[in-house]
Amino acid sequence: MTQSRYVYLVLSLLMVLGFSGSALGQTQTPPQTQPPTPTGPQSQKSACGPDHKIIYKRAVALLDNAEKKLTARYTAEAKSMAKEAKSLFAILQKECGQDQKERPLTPKEEQQEAINQKLSADEQSQAERLMKSAEEKFKKAQPLEAGQPDMYTQLMRQAKEENEQAQKRGIKAMIYAMRTQQMLFTFLSK
């Protein structure tokens, strides 16, 4: 029975690390602020259409709900919603990325993008710190299982709590990164 707890803890740690890495990969560099240069009367037609507005609205709704669920301590639901929002933003990036890059950001949007990136990076570093601490407590508890069951239980409980906090922070980092995506694609909401 205790072996399954170890497996669960280790798998959770690995999943959070992989999850957090993909959240950081979601951030993007600011687009060029140069005005678009048309290539003549037959400039490239945008692939962005009315269905992309629906995708954008769905992604934003999922992101808002994920944040609410995370605040209400429904971590699994928040993670699921955040992943779905991430996949929708990836579709938008792939299909409407050119339109987004042509739109210059306002100074306020540039400032908000920097804030979101900093918050995302801060949450990510906290998640990684908590993951390391949980791993250390897990390793420290292993030899105590047979000889000192009370100490073992206490360390395992602390490791589990830190692991859960790390997961929440990883999801929060992902949400901040996607808030930047939300801002960059606001032209779809109009």
N, C-alpha and C positions, 0 to 999 in steps of 0.2 A: 504494500500500500504506500509506504513512504517512497518507494522507487518511482511510482507513478507521479508523485508530487514533484520529484526532481526532474523528471522528464518534462512535465508541464512547465516548470520554471525555466528550464534551459530552452525549451522551444519558444516560450513567450519572449525570452530575452533575444533570441535570434530573430524572431518575427519583428519585434520593435526596432531592432537595429536595421533590418532590411526596409521596414516601413518608413523609418525616419530618413534613410538615405534617399528613398524615392521622393519624399517630401522636399528635401533640399534640391533635388534635381528639378522640381517644379518651378523654382524661381527662375527668372529670366533677366537678361541684361536689358537696360532701358533702350527703347527703340530710338533710332536716329530722329532728331527734331528737324531735319531738312524737309522742305515741302516736296511732295511727290512730283516727279518729272514725267509728264505724259510722253509717250513715244509716238505721238501723232494721233490722227483721228481714230485709229484702230488700237487704242491702248487696251491692255489686257482687261477682260471682263472679270469682275469679282465672282468668286464661287460662293460668296456669303449671301444667303437668302433669308426669306421669312422663317423657314424652319430652324435656322440658326438662332433666331431670336427666341424661339421656344426652348431650344437646348440651353441657351444662356439663362433664361428665367428658371428653368428646372435646376440647373447647376447652382444658381444663387439660392433658391429655396432649399435645396439639399444642404448647402453650406450653412445657412442660417439654422436649419433644424439640427445639423450635426453639432453646432456650437451649443444649442439649447440642451441637447441630450448629454453632451459632455459636462455641462454645468450641473445637470440633474443627476450625474453619476451613472449614466447608462453608456458606459464606455464602448461596449460591443456595437450597439446601435449607432453611436457617434462615428465609430471607425468605419462601419459599413457605408454610412451616408457620405462620409468624407471621401472614401474611395470612389464611390459612384460619381460624386461631384468632380473629383480629379479626372476621371475618365471622360466626363463631358467637356471639361475645360481642355483636355488633350485633343478632343475632336475639334473644338473651336480653334485651337492653336493651329492644328493641321490644315483646316479648311478656310479659316478666316484670318490666319496669321499675317498675310500680306496686307490686308485692310487695316489691321491693328497697327502694323509697323509704319504705315503711311500717315497715321494720325499722330500729330505731335502732342506730347503731354503738356498739360498746364503746369506751372510751378507748384501749385497745390498738389497735383497728382504725383509729381516727381517726389515731393516731400513725403506724401503718404506711402509711396512705393518704398522709399528708404526706411520709413518707420516699420512697415510690414516686414521688410527683409531683416531688420535688426531684431524685431520681436521673434520672428521665426528662428533666427540663428540663436538667440538667447534661450528659447524653449528647447531647441535641439541640443544645445550644450548641457542644459540642465538634465535632459533626458539621458544623455550619454553618461553624465556624472552619476546619476542614480542607478543606471544599469551596472556601471563598474562597482559601485558600492554594494549592490544586491549580489553580484557575482562573488565579491570578496566574502560577504557574510555567508553565502551558500557554501563556499569552499571551507570557511572557518567552522561551519556547523558540521560538516561531514564526519570528521573524526570524533565528534562529541556525541554522536547518535547513540552509541552503545553505553558509554560511560557516564555521560551527564545529560540525560533526556530533557531536563528542564531547560538547561542552557541551549541545547539543540533546538527545542521548540521555540524558544525566544528568538534565536538568531534566524530561524526559518520564517517566523512570522514577520520579522523586520525585513528580511529579503523579499518576501512576497509583497509587503506594503510598498517598498521602494520600487519593485518591478511594476506594480500597478500605477504608481505615480509616474514612472518613466513612460509607460504606455500613454497615459493621459497627456503628458507633455509632448510626446511625439505627435499625437493627433493634433494638439494645439498648434504645434509648429507647422504642420501640414495645412491647417486652416488659415493661419496667417499668410502662408505662401499663396494659397488660393484666393485670399482676399486681394492680393495684388493682381491675380488673373482677372478677378471680378472687375476691378477698377479699369484694367487695360481694355476690357471688352465692353465697357459701358455703352459704347456707341451702338451696340446691338439692342439695347433696351429702349431706344428712341424710335 
